Amino acid sequence: MNNKLSITVGLISVALALCVMGIGVFMVFFGEDSCPEFLTSHKWESCDSEISCTETISFHEDGGFAYFCACGSSVGDYDLYDSFEYDSEKRIITVKGDGECEIKVLYYDETSLFLQLDDGTFKYFINEDAIKISQEYDFVMEYLEKAQFYAVIKEEKKGYLTILPQHYSTDERDSYEGLEYHAPLANDAKIYNLYARIENGEESLEYEEISFEGAFETEDNSYVCAYTDFNEKGEITMVIIYGAIEIWE
């Protein structure tokens, strides 16, 4: 009986050790750092108005990867890759399969994901559950559709704008550390002021080009929210500072 008990205890100990080793291996290859929630919690759709077919890039909790367009075809050579790992320190996604390549995470928040693909191309994605453009008045949508990304913007230095999540709070600035994107301005970048007014049901709007200089300064030192658009280099090509008011008497 004692020998049988010893053998049984020994087998259980070996089994537990193997389980612990298995969990350790799993955590190394598929841990939170390798498959972070901000990537895996959504399918990400491209907002590039220049492409004729919607592109979707997806990262799965089990390490799976796919990048395809609505027509069902793979984007570029990304059909060669079916898995990924993420390095949070370098903010690099390594996709693997028949070889491997690296994708740089430039910026992300709960609705948006900026990536630099392996060929250096900038891509802006939005999660499929998010509304691409805020539900604004119909008569201003033709303007806002030109610049679909909405966020807090502040001027860091000449020629660059810093982008932060639209719920950014100066009281919690430490929690946003590392989330900002320092976006260069394109040489031909434009900035507009769009102001919508509805007074007793009558609609009117003002839309004018303004200067970048001083555009993001406010009397109370708060930050400005604006709509923006980007080119394939990740440069800002357009900014629309938008405001609206309704008056009923």
Secondary structure as GFF3:
##gff-version 3
##sequence-region A 1 249
A	DSSP	alpha_helix	2	30	.	.	.	ID=ss1
A	DSSP	alpha_helix	37	40	.	.	.	ID=ss2
A	DSSP	beta_strand	43	46	.	.	.	ID=ss3
A	DSSP	beta_strand	55	59	.	.	.	ID=ss4
A	DSSP	beta_strand	65	69	.	.	.	ID=ss5
A	DSSP	three_ten_helix	78	80	.	.	.	ID=ss6
A	DSSP	beta_strand	81	87	.	.	.	ID=ss7
A	DSSP	beta_strand	92	97	.	.	.	ID=ss8
A	DSSP	beta_strand	100	108	.	.	.	ID=ss9
A	DSSP	beta_strand	112	116	.	.	.	ID=ss10
A	DSSP	beta_strand	122	127	.	.	.	ID=ss11
A	DSSP	three_ten_helix	138	140	.	.	.	ID=ss12
A	DSSP	alpha_helix	141	144	.	.	.	ID=ss13
A	DSSP	beta_strand	149	157	.	.	.	ID=ss14
A	DSSP	beta_strand	160	164	.	.	.	ID=ss15
A	DSSP	three_ten_helix	170	176	.	.	.	ID=ss16
A	DSSP	beta_strand	181	199	.	.	.	ID=ss17
A	DSSP	beta_strand	202	210	.	.	.	ID=ss18
A	DSSP	beta_strand	224	230	.	.	.	ID=ss19
A	DSSP	beta_strand	236	247	.	.	.	ID=ss20
###
